[in-house]
Amino acid sequence: MKYLGHFIKYTSLLIWAFIILFPLSILFLGSFMSLNEFSSSQGLRLPESFLYLNNYSEAIKESNLVKSFLVTFTIILVSVFLSVFIGSMVAYVYHRFDFKLKKGLLFAYFLVSAVPMVVTQVGTFNIMTGLGVYNTIWAPILLYVGADVTMIYLYLQNMEQIPLELDQAAMMDGASYFQIYRHVIFPMLIPATTTVSLLKMLSIYNDFYIPYLYMPSSDLPTISTAIFRFVGPYQINWPLICAFILISILPMLIIYLFLQKYIEKGLSQGSVKE
């Protein structure tokens, strides 16, 4: 039975690794193929030459990659900063204070997250147009800035490890509630902040629906919408799309590798109470 358990465990891991890596391998191989070569092989064989880099140069040029990255990361930086500020303060208030309808308001966060986004888009679209931010960079920022349930939950779990005595000591020194949050609570939430920031960045970076709906202008491309430049009415240039996707993966991959240890700490911290 012991060997059977090991066999099932490693077999399932290999199958899962294959499921994840197989599409990436097609992207990698397809990025070195011409359109005719990709059409004949569907990216399921080795390219004729790994030195065929035309797809990468054309993808960078035709997608306006520099501007796409600039617009995308501007949205990410502003949205993540405001979202972390709001989310951490909401968690601070929920964890440290008692007030009426506390449980009801927390339930409202979960309830809103359970409603599909498309259901509320008519009202949301009218609000964005009414505010005059439609087809500007501020429309997606306002939509992304909301603190989601995952962010609040992770902050609440991590705040369990911050003793109330620290708040009381700071209050005895004359600190206000905001000063306690700024100088005591938030510095101790750095691992959680790193985790929720990366999750938020990935969500914004990969989102296509909101930028496509609220920033249709070709002057405001994002990484997710710039890929449509390679989709024609009669033909899709798959090798260019493969090269563009591989290029677009690199920034978030580098960020994840640098922040990996903080992310693991942020996810594990607060899972065990002392």
One Martini backbone bead per residue (centre of mass of N, CA, C, O) as a GRO file, in nm:
protein
  274
    1MET     BB    1   0.055   0.064  -0.017
    2LYS     BB    2   0.293   0.259  -0.011
    3TYR     BB    3   0.367   0.239  -0.318
    4LEU     BB    4   0.089   0.321  -0.421
    5GLY     BB    5   0.089   0.606  -0.301
    6HIS     BB    6   0.343   0.706  -0.451
    7PHE     BB    7   0.238   0.655  -0.736
    8ILE     BB    8  -0.009   0.844  -0.723
    9LYS     BB    9   0.137   1.103  -0.646
   10TYR     BB   10   0.347   1.121  -0.888
   11THR     BB   11   0.148   1.087  -1.119
   12SER     BB   12  -0.027   1.338  -1.059
   13LEU     BB   13   0.208   1.541  -1.081
   14LEU     BB   14   0.283   1.477  -1.377
   15ILE     BB   15   0.009   1.541  -1.501
   16TRP     BB   16  -0.008   1.835  -1.402
   17ALA     BB   17   0.255   1.933  -1.534
   18PHE     BB   18   0.164   1.872  -1.823
   19ILE     BB   19  -0.087   2.055  -1.830
   20ILE     BB   20   0.084   2.319  -1.782
   21LEU     BB   21   0.336   2.282  -1.996
   22PHE     BB   22   0.215   2.227  -2.277
   23PRO     BB   23   0.118   2.513  -2.363
   24LEU     BB   24   0.399   2.647  -2.324
   25SER     BB   25   0.547   2.478  -2.538
   26ILE     BB   26   0.380   2.581  -2.777
   27LEU     BB   27   0.455   2.876  -2.746
   28PHE     BB   28   0.760   2.842  -2.776
   29LEU     BB   29   0.768   2.697  -3.053
   30GLY     BB   30   0.576   2.894  -3.214
   31SER     BB   31   0.766   3.157  -3.190
   32PHE     BB   32   0.977   3.005  -3.419
   33MET     BB   33   0.754   3.034  -3.639
   34SER     BB   34   0.594   3.041  -3.908
   35LEU     BB   35   0.284   3.050  -4.027
   36ASN     BB   36   0.305   2.797  -4.208
   37GLU     BB   37   0.442   2.613  -4.000
   38PHE     BB   38   0.218   2.631  -3.785
   39SER     BB   39  -0.021   2.532  -3.962
   40SER     BB   40   0.113   2.240  -4.012
   41SER     BB   41   0.179   2.178  -3.676
   42GLN     BB   42   0.058   2.344  -3.423
   43GLY     BB   43   0.327   2.330  -3.236
   44LEU     BB   44   0.410   1.992  -3.229
   45ARG     BB   45   0.703   2.084  -3.315
   46LEU     BB   46   0.997   2.156  -3.413
   47PRO     BB   47   1.161   2.398  -3.531
   48GLU     BB   48   1.375   2.480  -3.782
   49SER     BB   49   1.449   2.748  -3.600
   50PHE     BB   50   1.573   2.925  -3.307
   51LEU     BB   51   1.660   3.194  -3.491
   52TYR     BB   52   1.361   3.278  -3.532
   53LEU     BB   53   1.286   3.636  -3.447
   54ASN     BB   54   1.052   3.788  -3.595
   55ASN     BB   55   0.815   3.767  -3.396
   56TYR     BB   56   0.937   3.945  -3.171
   57SER     BB   57   0.982   4.205  -3.333
   58GLU     BB   58   0.687   4.235  -3.434
   59ALA     BB   59   0.545   4.232  -3.158
   60ILE     BB   60   0.680   4.490  -3.049
   61LYS     BB   61   0.593   4.679  -3.283
   62GLU     BB   62   0.276   4.621  -3.338
   63SER     BB   63   0.182   4.641  -3.016
   64ASN     BB   64   0.304   4.865  -2.858
   65LEU     BB   65   0.459   4.763  -2.594
   66VAL     BB   66   0.551   5.006  -2.428
   67LYS     BB   67   0.269   5.135  -2.392
   68SER     BB   68   0.131   4.888  -2.270
   69PHE     BB   69   0.307   4.875  -2.017
   70LEU     BB   70   0.257   5.162  -1.916
   71VAL     BB   71  -0.049   5.144  -1.880
   72THR     BB   72  -0.065   4.889  -1.706
   73PHE     BB   73   0.132   4.987  -1.467
   74THR     BB   74  -0.028   5.234  -1.392
   75ILE     BB   75  -0.282   5.088  -1.306
   76ILE     BB   76  -0.150   4.900  -1.099
   77LEU     BB   77  -0.017   5.100  -0.903
   78VAL     BB   78  -0.268   5.266  -0.827
   79SER     BB   79  -0.462   5.033  -0.751
   80VAL     BB   80  -0.288   4.887  -0.538
   81PHE     BB   81  -0.239   5.118  -0.346
   82LEU     BB   82  -0.540   5.183  -0.284
   83SER     BB   83  -0.630   4.894  -0.211
   84VAL     BB   84  -0.438   4.851   0.029
   85PHE     BB   85  -0.527   5.092   0.195
   86ILE     BB   86  -0.824   5.011   0.221
   87GLY     BB   87  -0.801   4.710   0.308
   88SER     BB   88  -0.630   4.750   0.569
   89MET     BB   89  -0.833   4.944   0.708
   90VAL     BB   90  -1.073   4.757   0.714
   91ALA     BB   91  -0.936   4.533   0.879
   92TYR     BB   92  -0.869   4.711   1.122
   93VAL     BB   93  -1.160   4.783   1.199
   94TYR     BB   94  -1.276   4.492   1.222
   95HIS     BB   95  -1.061   4.387   1.440
   96ARG     BB   96  -1.055   4.646   1.662
   97PHE     BB   97  -1.372   4.696   1.629
   98ASP     BB   98  -1.695   4.772   1.766
   99PHE     BB   99  -2.010   4.753   1.582
  100LYS     BB  100  -2.270   4.802   1.414
  101LEU     BB  101  -2.308   4.579   1.157
  102LYS     BB  102  -2.041   4.417   1.124
  103LYS     BB  103  -2.135   4.141   1.005
  104GLY     BB  104  -2.304   4.261   0.773
  105LEU     BB  105  -2.072   4.403   0.620
  106LEU     BB  106  -1.898   4.152   0.577
  107PHE     BB  107  -2.117   3.998   0.418
  108ALA     BB  108  -2.133   4.204   0.182
  109TYR     BB  109  -1.862   4.135   0.058
  110PHE     BB  110  -1.936   3.840  -0.012
  111LEU     BB  111  -2.189   3.901  -0.179
  112VAL     BB  112  -2.061   4.073  -0.404
  113SER     BB  113  -1.854   3.846  -0.497
  114ALA     BB  114  -2.102   3.650  -0.595
  115VAL     BB  115  -2.153   3.854  -0.813
  116PRO     BB  116  -2.155   3.890  -1.126
  117MET     BB  117  -2.021   4.137  -1.316
  118VAL     BB  118  -2.221   4.139  -1.562
  119VAL     BB  119  -2.481   4.220  -1.398
  120THR     BB  120  -2.353   4.529  -1.321
  121GLN     BB  121  -2.264   4.683  -1.595
  122VAL     BB  122  -2.483   4.888  -1.654
  123GLY     BB  123  -2.449   5.062  -1.401
  124THR     BB  124  -2.141   5.099  -1.419
  125PHE     BB  125  -2.135   5.237  -1.696
  126ASN     BB  126  -2.308   5.483  -1.615
  127ILE     BB  127  -2.113   5.586  -1.399
  128MET     BB  128  -1.861   5.629  -1.576
  129THR     BB  129  -1.997   5.829  -1.773
  130GLY     BB  130  -2.094   6.031  -1.552
  131LEU     BB  131  -1.786   6.090  -1.455
  132GLY     BB  132  -1.598   6.106  -1.726
  133VAL     BB  133  -1.402   5.815  -1.756
  134TYR     BB  134  -1.449   5.723  -2.024
  135ASN     BB  135  -1.176   5.639  -2.203
  136THR     BB  136  -0.990   5.615  -1.948
  137ILE     BB  137  -0.762   5.531  -1.696
  138TRP     BB  138  -0.979   5.569  -1.453
  139ALA     BB  139  -1.185   5.348  -1.487
  140PRO     BB  140  -1.022   5.091  -1.399
  141ILE     BB  141  -0.919   5.204  -1.133
  142LEU     BB  142  -1.198   5.232  -0.991
  143LEU     BB  143  -1.263   4.919  -1.024
  144TYR     BB  144  -0.993   4.803  -0.879
  145VAL     BB  145  -0.982   4.951  -0.588
  146GLY     BB  146  -1.133   4.746  -0.459
  147ALA     BB  147  -1.170   4.554  -0.182
  148ASP     BB  148  -1.139   4.232  -0.152
  149VAL     BB  149  -1.195   3.941   0.014
  150THR     BB  150  -0.908   3.823   0.011
  151MET     BB  151  -0.767   4.065   0.132
  152ILE     BB  152  -0.924   4.083   0.400
  153TYR     BB  153  -0.871   3.795   0.497
  154LEU     BB  154  -0.559   3.811   0.511
  155TYR     BB  155  -0.547   4.047   0.706
  156LEU     BB  156  -0.707   3.919   0.939
  157GLN     BB  157  -0.517   3.678   0.983
  158ASN     BB  158  -0.258   3.854   1.044
  159MET     BB  159  -0.384   4.022   1.289
  160GLU     BB  160  -0.381   3.787   1.497
  161GLN     BB  161  -0.053   3.836   1.549
  162ILE     BB  162  -0.139   4.118   1.670
  163PRO     BB  163  -0.123   4.263   1.955
  164LEU     BB  164  -0.312   4.479   2.157
  165GLU     BB  165  -0.078   4.601   2.327
  166LEU     BB  166   0.036   4.785   2.106
  167ASP     BB  167  -0.202   4.979   2.093
  168GLN     BB  168  -0.201   5.063   2.393
  169ALA     BB  169   0.087   5.176   2.398
  170ALA     BB  170   0.044   5.390   2.176
  171MET     BB  171  -0.193   5.536   2.319
  172MET     BB  172  -0.026   5.620   2.574
  173ASP     BB  173   0.168   5.800   2.373
  174GLY     BB  174  -0.063   5.957   2.182
  175ALA     BB  175  -0.184   5.790   1.963
  176SER     BB  176  -0.364   5.755   1.703
  177TYR     BB  177  -0.536   5.549   1.502
  178PHE     BB  178  -0.372   5.615   1.248
  179GLN     BB  179  -0.091   5.587   1.380
  180ILE     BB  180  -0.125   5.293   1.452
  181TYR     BB  181  -0.162   5.194   1.166
  182ARG     BB  182   0.101   5.321   1.038
  183HIS     BB  183   0.329   5.230   1.280
  184VAL     BB  184   0.213   4.928   1.362
  185ILE     BB  185   0.036   4.759   1.167
  186PHE     BB  186   0.142   4.783   0.871
  187PRO     BB  187   0.443   4.686   0.910
  188MET     BB  188   0.323   4.388   1.001
  189LEU     BB  189   0.182   4.354   0.689
  190ILE     BB  190   0.390   4.301   0.460
  191PRO     BB  191   0.349   4.005   0.372
  192ALA     BB  192   0.047   4.043   0.303
  193THR     BB  193   0.088   4.277   0.103
  194THR     BB  194   0.254   4.119  -0.101
  195THR     BB  195   0.039   3.911  -0.167
  196VAL     BB  196  -0.205   4.098  -0.248
  197SER     BB  197  -0.051   4.253  -0.465
  198LEU     BB  198   0.006   4.018  -0.658
  199LEU     BB  199  -0.285   3.927  -0.697
  200LYS     BB  200  -0.377   4.199  -0.812
  201MET     BB  201  -0.179   4.219  -1.045
  202LEU     BB  202  -0.268   3.962  -1.193
  203SER     BB  203  -0.562   4.041  -1.232
  204ILE     BB  204  -0.505   4.299  -1.400
  205TYR     BB  205  -0.304   4.188  -1.616
  206ASN     BB  206  -0.529   3.959  -1.722
  207ASP     BB  207  -0.739   4.157  -1.786
  208PHE     BB  208  -0.991   4.224  -2.046
  209TYR     BB  209  -1.276   4.338  -2.001
  210ILE     BB  210  -1.236   4.625  -1.882
  211PRO     BB  211  -1.043   4.755  -2.093
  212TYR     BB  212  -1.226   4.690  -2.342
  213LEU     BB  213  -1.484   4.850  -2.235
  214TYR     BB  214  -1.337   5.133  -2.101
  215MET     BB  215  -1.074   5.119  -2.332
  216PRO     BB  216  -1.110   5.134  -2.673
  217SER     BB  217  -0.872   5.287  -2.730
  218SER     BB  218  -0.568   5.272  -2.912
  219ASP     BB  219  -0.415   5.476  -2.700
  220LEU     BB  220  -0.506   5.240  -2.461
  221PRO     BB  221  -0.314   4.997  -2.417
  222THR     BB  222  -0.290   4.666  -2.316
  223ILE     BB  223  -0.178   4.357  -2.282
  224SER     BB  224  -0.464   4.221  -2.329
  225THR     BB  225  -0.546   4.409  -2.591
  226ALA     BB  226  -0.293   4.400  -2.788
  227ILE     BB  227  -0.344   4.109  -2.909
  228PHE     BB  228  -0.566   4.209  -3.126
  229ARG     BB  229  -0.362   4.296  -3.354
  230PHE     BB  230  -0.338   3.970  -3.452
  231VAL     BB  231  -0.651   3.989  -3.526
  232GLY     BB  232  -0.819   3.906  -3.799
  233PRO     BB  233  -1.090   3.855  -4.013
  234TYR     BB  234  -0.925   3.586  -4.160
  235GLN     BB  235  -0.664   3.593  -3.962
  236ILE     BB  236  -0.435   3.431  -3.732
  237ASN     BB  237  -0.128   3.517  -3.571
  238TRP     BB  238   0.012   3.284  -3.378
  239PRO     BB  239   0.319   3.339  -3.356
  240LEU     BB  240   0.285   3.630  -3.247
  241ILE     BB  241   0.119   3.552  -3.002
  242CYS     BB  242   0.331   3.372  -2.869
  243ALA     BB  243   0.549   3.591  -2.841
  244PHE     BB  244   0.378   3.796  -2.679
  245ILE     BB  245   0.312   3.614  -2.434
  246LEU     BB  246   0.605   3.562  -2.345
  247ILE     BB  247   0.674   3.858  -2.295
  248SER     BB  248   0.433   3.914  -2.088
  249ILE     BB  249   0.533   3.710  -1.864
  250LEU     BB  250   0.807   3.819  -1.751
  251PRO     BB  251   0.740   4.042  -1.539
  252MET     BB  252   0.572   3.859  -1.340
  253LEU     BB  253   0.792   3.647  -1.300
  254ILE     BB  254   1.005   3.832  -1.173
  255ILE     BB  255   0.833   3.934  -0.938
  256TYR     BB  256   0.780   3.655  -0.812
  257LEU     BB  257   1.076   3.572  -0.756
  258PHE     BB  258   1.134   3.816  -0.561
  259LEU     BB  259   0.849   3.758  -0.372
  260GLN     BB  260   0.818   3.461  -0.273
  261LYS     BB  261   0.892   3.465   0.034
  262TYR     BB  262   0.665   3.671   0.110
  263ILE     BB  263   0.422   3.509   0.009
  264GLU     BB  264   0.453   3.259   0.189
  265LYS     BB  265   0.439   3.419   0.455
  266GLY     BB  266   0.158   3.552   0.407
  267LEU     BB  267  -0.004   3.277   0.386
  268SER     BB  268   0.098   3.145   0.667
  269GLN     BB  269   0.035   3.382   0.824
  270GLY     BB  270  -0.227   3.308   1.056
  271SER     BB  271  -0.287   2.987   1.043
  272VAL     BB  272  -0.148   2.994   1.334
  273LYS     BB  273  -0.223   2.991   1.662
  274GLU     BB  274  -0.087   3.079   1.989
   0.00000   0.00000   0.00000
